[in-house]
């Protein structure tokens, strides 16, 4: 065999070995791709299941929240109505209290006015009576200090003693 044939044979053996190595790599790559595809299909299936469960859960939560919102809304409307009627009753009571207080204030003002005018009238009468008393005291002091009164007083004492001693007839 010639060198050319040996080289050719050597080249064929190397090409066959290289072809075998490429085939093996291809098979490993194919298995890797199949494994990855299977993982992707499995993951897709799991995600689809999770998505369906989450959509059902979201639907359930949405309906529960809508029911809860409706319940809270009706509850708050009832509470608002109750508070409104309660506040209206309280406002009515307060208005009645204010009217009563105004009426009592007016009555007290009238009484005060009448007492004030009565007080002023009594004060004026007191001043008049005090003035009259002072004038009468002055007049009594003048009468007491007059010589005629002193003489009449002495005569009364003298005649009083004489009249007491005199026998009754």
NORTAHU-V441097 format. One record per residue. N is the residue number from 1. SS is DSSP state (helix for helix, strand for strand, loop for the rest). NEAR is the number of other ideal C-beta (glycine too) atoms within 10 Angstrom. Layout:
n-><N/N>
ss-><SS/SS>
near-><NEAR/NEAR>
This chain:
n-><1/2/3/4/5/6/7/8/9/10/11/12/13/14/15/16/17/18/19/20/21/22/23/24/25/26/27/28/29/30/31/32/33/34/35/36/37/38/39/40/41/42/43/44/45/46/47/48/49/50/51/52/53/54/55/56/57/58/59/60/61/62/63/64/65/66/67/68/69/70/71/72/73/74/75/76/77/78/79/80/81/82/83/84/85/86/87/88/89/90/91/92/93/94/95/96/97/98/99/100/101/102/103/104/105/106/107/108/109/110/111/112/113/114/115/116/117/118/119/120/121/122/123/124/125/126/127/128/129/130/131/132/133/134/135/136/137/138/139/140/141/142/143/144/145/146/147/148/149/150/151/152/153/154/155/156/157/158/159/160/161/162/163/164/165/166/167/168/169>
ss-><loop/loop/helix/helix/helix/helix/helix/helix/helix/helix/helix/helix/helix/helix/helix/helix/helix/helix/helix/helix/helix/helix/helix/helix/helix/helix/helix/helix/helix/helix/helix/helix/helix/helix/helix/helix/helix/helix/helix/helix/helix/helix/helix/helix/helix/helix/helix/helix/helix/helix/helix/helix/helix/helix/helix/helix/helix/helix/helix/helix/helix/helix/helix/helix/helix/helix/helix/helix/helix/helix/helix/helix/helix/helix/helix/helix/helix/helix/helix/helix/helix/helix/helix/helix/helix/helix/helix/helix/helix/helix/helix/helix/helix/helix/helix/helix/helix/helix/helix/helix/helix/helix/helix/helix/helix/helix/helix/helix/helix/helix/helix/helix/helix/helix/helix/helix/helix/helix/helix/helix/helix/helix/helix/helix/helix/helix/helix/helix/helix/helix/helix/helix/helix/helix/helix/helix/helix/helix/helix/helix/helix/helix/helix/helix/helix/loop/helix/helix/helix/helix/helix/helix/helix/helix/helix/helix/helix/helix/helix/helix/helix/helix/helix/helix/helix/loop/loop/loop/loop>
near-><7/7/8/8/9/10/10/12/11/11/10/10/10/10/10/10/10/10/10/10/10/11/10/10/10/10/10/10/11/10/10/10/10/10/10/10/10/10/10/10/10/10/10/10/10/10/11/10/10/11/10/10/10/12/10/10/11/10/10/10/11/10/10/10/10/10/10/10/10/10/10/10/10/10/10/10/10/10/10/10/10/10/10/10/10/10/10/10/10/10/10/10/10/10/10/10/10/10/10/10/10/10/10/10/10/10/10/10/10/10/10/10/10/10/11/10/10/10/10/10/10/11/10/10/10/10/10/10/10/10/10/10/10/10/10/10/10/10/10/11/10/10/11/10/9/11/7/8/13/11/10/12/11/10/10/11/10/10/11/10/10/9/9/7/7/9/4/3/3>
